Amino acid sequence: MTVFDRTVHRLVGRIPPGRVATYGQIAALLGVPRAARAVGSALKRLRAGSPVPWHRVINARGGISLRANLAGMLSQRLLLEREGVRFASERVSLARYRWRGPRRQPLRSLRVLERL
């Protein structure tokens, strides 16, 4: 696991239940706004049973990103719905459910991240 992966996991761990963030939003909060795909890759590398709430990260349209297995997509939706997040036309209202980020800057820019 890389420093970037651990940093993504730490920030995603701060998203409260009932809220969502986008891959691009997480990347921007980390100071690397063009790294949305890298955020997705970092979340894919989570071990099964990890306490990181990966299911709270969705795409910029408010939808669940396509996966190779349908079960993963369904479990993400079910986990979000259990937290009170509602879907309309397969999308979440970002205006209603988007997490605005930490109240104070939780992560200083890391030199490793600046090189991405």
C-alpha positions as CSV (number, residue, x, y, z in Angstrom):
1,M,0.0,0.0,0.0
2,T,1.3,3.5,-0.9
3,V,1.4,6.7,1.0
4,F,-1.3,8.0,-1.4
5,D,-3.5,5.0,-0.6
6,R,-3.2,5.5,3.1
7,T,-3.9,9.2,2.8
8,V,-7.0,8.5,0.7
9,H,-8.2,5.9,3.2
10,R,-7.7,8.3,6.1
11,L,-9.7,11.1,4.4
12,V,-12.5,8.8,3.3
13,G,-12.7,7.5,6.9
14,R,-13.8,11.0,7.9
15,I,-16.9,11.0,5.7
16,P,-19.8,10.7,8.1
17,P,-22.7,8.2,7.7
18,G,-25.4,9.5,5.4
19,R,-23.0,11.7,3.4
20,V,-21.1,11.0,0.2
21,A,-18.1,12.5,-1.6
22,T,-17.0,12.2,-5.2
23,Y,-13.7,10.7,-6.3
24,G,-12.7,14.1,-7.7
25,Q,-13.7,15.8,-4.5
26,I,-11.4,13.5,-2.5
27,A,-8.6,14.1,-4.9
28,A,-9.1,17.9,-4.7
29,L,-9.1,17.8,-0.9
30,L,-5.8,16.0,-1.0
31,G,-4.3,18.7,-3.2
32,V,-4.2,16.6,-6.4
33,P,-7.4,17.6,-8.3
34,R,-6.6,15.5,-11.4
35,A,-6.2,12.3,-9.4
36,A,-9.8,11.1,-9.2
37,R,-9.0,7.8,-10.9
38,A,-6.1,7.3,-8.5
39,V,-8.5,7.7,-5.6
40,G,-10.7,5.0,-7.1
41,S,-7.7,2.7,-7.5
42,A,-6.7,3.3,-3.9
43,L,-10.2,2.3,-2.7
44,K,-10.1,-0.8,-4.9
45,R,-7.0,-1.9,-3.0
46,L,-8.8,-2.0,0.3
47,R,-8.8,-5.3,2.0
48,A,-12.1,-7.1,2.5
49,G,-13.6,-6.2,5.8
50,S,-11.8,-2.9,6.0
51,P,-13.4,-0.3,8.3
52,V,-12.9,2.4,5.6
53,P,-16.3,3.5,4.4
54,W,-15.5,3.1,0.7
55,H,-19.2,3.0,-0.2
56,R,-19.5,6.7,0.6
57,V,-17.4,7.7,-2.5
58,I,-19.4,8.0,-5.7
59,N,-18.9,9.5,-9.2
60,A,-19.3,13.1,-10.2
61,R,-22.8,12.5,-11.5
62,G,-24.0,11.2,-8.2
63,G,-24.0,7.6,-9.3
64,I,-22.3,4.4,-8.4
65,S,-19.4,3.8,-10.7
66,L,-19.6,0.6,-12.8
67,R,-17.7,-2.4,-11.6
68,A,-16.9,-5.7,-13.0
69,N,-19.2,-7.4,-10.6
70,L,-22.8,-6.4,-10.1
71,A,-22.8,-7.5,-6.5
72,G,-20.3,-4.8,-5.6
73,M,-22.5,-2.1,-7.1
74,L,-25.6,-3.5,-5.3
75,S,-23.8,-3.7,-2.0
76,Q,-22.6,-0.1,-2.3
77,R,-26.2,1.1,-2.9
78,L,-27.6,-1.0,0.0
79,L,-24.9,0.4,2.4
80,L,-25.8,3.9,1.4
81,E,-29.5,3.3,1.7
82,R,-29.0,1.9,5.2
83,E,-27.4,5.2,6.1
84,G,-30.4,7.1,4.9
85,V,-29.1,8.2,1.4
86,R,-31.8,8.1,-1.1
87,F,-31.5,7.4,-4.8
88,A,-33.6,8.9,-7.6
89,S,-33.1,7.6,-11.1
90,E,-30.0,5.7,-10.0
91,R,-28.4,8.8,-8.6
92,V,-27.8,10.6,-5.3
93,S,-28.6,14.2,-4.9
94,L,-25.1,15.8,-4.4
95,A,-26.8,19.0,-3.3
96,R,-28.4,17.1,-0.4
97,Y,-26.0,14.4,0.6
98,R,-22.5,15.8,-0.4
99,W,-20.0,16.0,2.4
100,R,-18.4,19.4,2.4
101,G,-15.1,18.1,3.8
102,P,-13.3,18.5,7.1
103,R,-13.9,21.6,9.0
104,R,-10.2,22.3,9.1
105,Q,-7.6,21.1,6.7
106,P,-6.8,17.6,8.0
107,L,-3.9,16.8,5.7
108,R,-1.1,19.1,4.8
109,S,0.1,18.7,1.3
110,L,2.5,15.7,1.1
111,R,5.5,16.0,-1.1
112,V,4.6,12.5,-2.4
113,L,1.1,13.7,-3.5
114,E,2.5,16.9,-5.1
115,R,4.4,14.7,-7.6
116,L,1.3,12.9,-8.8
